[in-house]
C-alpha cells in the first residue's frame, strides 16, 4: 500500500493528480494559527516542496 493510496483511488485525484501534487511548490507566509495547520495538511497531502516564510 503506497503512502497516498487513499487519495489516488479518488476519481477527483487519481495518479495524475497525485503526481501534480508531488511536483507542486507551495509557499505559506506566516506560521501562526492558520499557517501551521495548513503546512501540516499540505505535507500529509503530498505536496512536493513547501516554502515557509
C-alpha positions in Angstrom: 0.0 0.0 0.0 1.5 3.3 -1.0 1.6 6.3 1.2 -1.1 8.2 -0.8 -3.2 5.2 -1.9 -6.4 6.6 -0.3 -6.1 9.7 -2.4 -5.2 8.0 -5.7 -8.3 5.9 -5.6 -10.5 9.0 -5.7 -11.6 9.9 -9.2 -11.0 13.6 -8.5 -7.4 13.0 -7.7 -6.1 9.8 -9.3 -2.4 9.1 -10.1 -2.2 12.1 -12.3 -3.4 14.4 -9.6 -1.0 12.9 -7.0 1.9 13.4 -9.4 0.9 17.0 -9.8 0.9 17.4 -6.0 4.3 15.8 -5.7 5.7 18.3 -8.3 4.0 21.3 -6.8 5.6 24.1 -4.8 3.6 26.0 -2.2 4.6 29.0 -0.1 3.0 29.9 3.2 3.5 33.3 4.6 3.1 33.3 8.4 3.2 30.3 10.7 0.6 31.3 13.2 -2.8 29.9 13.9 -3.6 29.1 10.3 -0.2 28.6 8.8 0.9 25.7 11.0 -2.2 23.5 10.3 -2.1 24.5 6.6 1.5 23.3 6.4 0.7 20.0 8.1 -2.2 19.4 5.8 -0.2 20.2 2.7 2.7 17.9 3.7 0.4 15.0 4.5 -1.5 15.5 1.2 1.8 15.0 -0.6 2.9 18.5 -1.8 6.5 18.1 -3.0 8.0 21.4 -1.9 6.8 23.7 0.9 8.3 27.1 1.4 7.7 28.6 4.9 8.0 32.4 5.3 
